[in-house]
Structure formats: C-alpha cells, structure tokens
Amino acid sequence: MDWRTKLLNPSLKARQDYRSLAVPVYRGSTVLFHDQAVVTDDWRQAEYGYSYGLYGTPTTLELAARLAELEGASETFIVPGGQAAIALIYFAYCQAGSHALVPHSAYGPNKAMAEGIMRGLNIEVEAYAPLIGAGIDGLIRENTSLIWCESPGSVTMEVQDVPAIVQAAHARGVAVALDNTYAAGVMFDAFAHGVDVSMQALTKYVGGHSDLLLGSVSARDKAAYERLGPIYQQLGLAVSPDDCSLALRGLQTLAVRLEVLERNTLEIANWLVDHPLVAQVLHPALPSCPGHDTWARDFSGSTSVFSFIFKDTIAAGQVVEFINQLKIFKIGMSWGGVHSLAVVYPDLQRPNQDFGGRIVRLNIGLEKVEDLTIDLAQAMAKIS
Ligand SMILES: Cc1ncc(COP(=O)(O)O)c(C=O)c1O
C-alpha cells in the first residue's frame, strides 16, 4: 500500500483490553457496518445497534442509560440543552390544532416558544396559575394534548401539586411533562408522581461547573419513548460526546455537590429571612414560599437556587445598585454550578403580581457561607 492509503488503513492496532473507571469519549459521525444487509438509519440504537452518530455514540448512550436508571425512566434522550429538551417535548406532544397548558411561572424561553413557534404552527398554549392543582381540570379541553409543569417555577419558585395535576390530566387522557431541572432529576421523583415525560437542563446540576450545555428528556414508558424518538431524529438534536463525557464526570460528584449546595443555600436563605430590608424569601423549604407544604410532601430535598424580594421601601434602582456592589457573588444567569450568582429581574411580571424590580434570584455555590453573608451584608449596607 502507498503511504497515503496506509494513513487511512493502518494495519497495526494498539491493545484493546484497556479497562479504566472513565467512560471513553467516542467521537464519530459515520458508523461502520459489517455488511450491506445490516445497513440501517434508525434512532433506536439501544435496541437495534449503532447506525449514525446523530443518534449518539456509546458515550452519549452511556450518559442516557445512567440518567434513565437514576430517574427511573424507561429511556432517556440526550439533547443539546434544556431548551432543546423543551422543544422536543412540544413537538412530540402537540400538532396543529392542539391545545397545551403551561404554568405562568415556567422558564421564560419555554413561554416564548409557546407564544412564538407554537402559535405560528396553530398550537394554542395557554398559561395557567402554577398553584392550580386539581383545578387544572377546568382548563382541559377536547383538544388538550399536553400539560407542562415546572416545579418550583422559575424565579418565583411556586411548588406545584404535580400529583393532582397528573390525576386530572390522566383522567382526560392528557400527557404531563415536567421541567425537573431544579430537582436535578433526583430530589423529585417525576415518574413515581405520575409524570409522562421529564426533562432537565443538564447544563445546571449534572454538568455542575458552568462549562457545558446539555439537556435530557426521559420517557416514562415505551409509548412516550416511541413518540419522542422520531421527533428527536427529525429535529437532528445531535450532541457532542465531549460534553457528554463532562456530564458523566459531573454525575459522579452530584451527590456531594447537592448536599453542600443544599446546606449552604438554606443558611443564606435563613440569613435573608432575618434581614430588615427583605420582605419575602422564596425558597421551597421555607414556609414563606408558595407551595412549601407540597414541597415538604413530595421532595426529598432542596437545591441551590432561590429568590428574595426587597421591601417596597427599596427602589428598583437601589436593587440594581445592590447587585453591582456584590464582590463574591458574580452577576449571571443560569445556575447549578459551583459559583454563587445574583441577578435582578427588573421587569418580571406575573398575572396580578408586579415585583417592581425588587425580586433578586441567587444561586449559591460552594464558597464558605460566612464569606457570602458578609458580601450580601456589605452590599445591603451600601443601599440602606
Ligand atoms: C428551569 C429551566 N429549564 C430549562 C432551561 C434551559 O436550559 P439550557 O440553558 O440548557 O437550554 C433553564 C436554563 O436556565 C432553566 O432554568
């Protein structure tokens, strides 16, 4: 063989009997088949074998399998981010003429998709009050095909009565999807509470270090799996095996990170409860959070993100000043990593609720709690 051909057809191979604790990063778009008869293009690789890199390499499928086991799912799909997971669920469960329900406390881009792409496709997505519980029955129509839950809600942190919503939905043959990102897929057992399809932004706790974007969609049963799979294929939701490798590493330390994050966050939340400038702390484990009793009934713990509202003696401009004065807390969106973050929502509106630019969301990281409270105290002092 010419050396050019040898470059692509080496005859020597390294030993293949290497064993290690790390999951190898398998890259690849093209999958090789043994003979023409077995050539296929099927997204169901776990059952029928590998066919194309778009549906994942062994690194992706390993992550999917570990998440499915952890969440008690039938199967899990890995997608490029939490928002891609949301899109996959919308497209799998809604079609032209469908009606869907989404809590008005849902993640902003979920609602933007409802009002944007979904509306353009003649899918009506109606917002509902997150604490509606069994009352959701009154909103279900003949053409309702999907009910979203997100618990606790984004920024305003309302804990939803998911089992009551599931009961009402299933009585009318409607599927329930849950954004289970807050609970990292583990602090709330989506499938034990009846949910049909559960997603999380792996970007947050599973990644855990603010350096990757990934999402997961977990199916309760084969029916949900078969419904999601073709849409997953048609949307071409390919992910990088390198990112999956980071997520697999993140999973190994998820338990210790969550334990410390929960403890640190509760300490900060309780510190804020006693602060004279604070009107309300929206942390699910505190009675001041809407739906706290439901959290106590259904969750096995809390995580690192929560909000608080300044008293109305503080003007919106002072809240911005408070954020700018923080030294250890960084100003940033997203959450679930090891750094503490703060951000104000100047225009956050909920039906019948105007926060006047006084609602602040914190993500607590792994810093020493005393340093964080000193940081908050000095910023509070500057505006009081
Ligand atoms: C509750 C929730 N769901 C979904 C997402 C979207 O995740 P991603 O940023 O990975 O698209 C986010 C991101 O902030 C989120 O907070």
The ligand as an SDF file (V2000), in Angstrom:
LIG
                    3D

 16 16  0  0  0  0  0  0  0  0999 V2000
  -35.8460   25.7340   34.5520 C   0  0  0  0  0  0  0  0  0  0  0  0
  -35.0110   25.7440   33.3200 C   0  0  0  0  0  0  0  0  0  0  0  0
  -35.3280   24.9240   32.3240 N   0  0  0  0  0  0  0  0  0  0  0  0
  -34.6260   24.9010   31.1770 C   0  0  0  0  0  0  0  0  0  0  0  0
  -33.5500   25.7320   30.9920 C   0  0  0  0  0  0  0  0  0  0  0  0
  -32.8280   25.7320   29.6720 C   0  0  0  0  0  0  0  0  0  0  0  0
  -31.6150   25.1150   29.7620 O   0  0  0  0  0  0  0  0  0  0  0  0
  -30.4410   25.3920   28.7140 P   0  0  0  0  0  0  0  0  0  0  0  0
  -29.8240   26.6880   29.1170 O   0  0  0  0  0  0  0  0  0  0  0  0
  -29.5460   24.2110   28.8630 O   0  0  0  0  0  0  0  0  0  0  0  0
  -31.0700   25.4730   27.3450 O   0  0  0  0  0  0  0  0  0  0  0  0
  -33.1600   26.5860   32.0110 C   0  0  0  0  0  0  0  0  0  0  0  0
  -31.9720   27.4790   31.8400 C   0  0  0  0  0  0  0  0  0  0  0  0
  -31.8020   28.4620   32.5180 O   0  0  0  0  0  0  0  0  0  0  0  0
  -33.9240   26.6220   33.2050 C   0  0  0  0  0  0  0  0  0  0  0  0
  -33.6200   27.4650   34.2120 O   0  0  0  0  0  0  0  0  0  0  0  0
  1  2  1  0
  2  3  1  0
  2 15  2  0
  3  4  2  0
  4  5  1  0
  5  6  1  0
  5 12  2  0
  6  7  1  0
  7  8  1  0
  8  9  2  0
  8 10  1  0
  8 11  1  0
 12 13  1  0
 12 15  1  0
 13 14  2  0
 15 16  1  0
M  END
$$$$
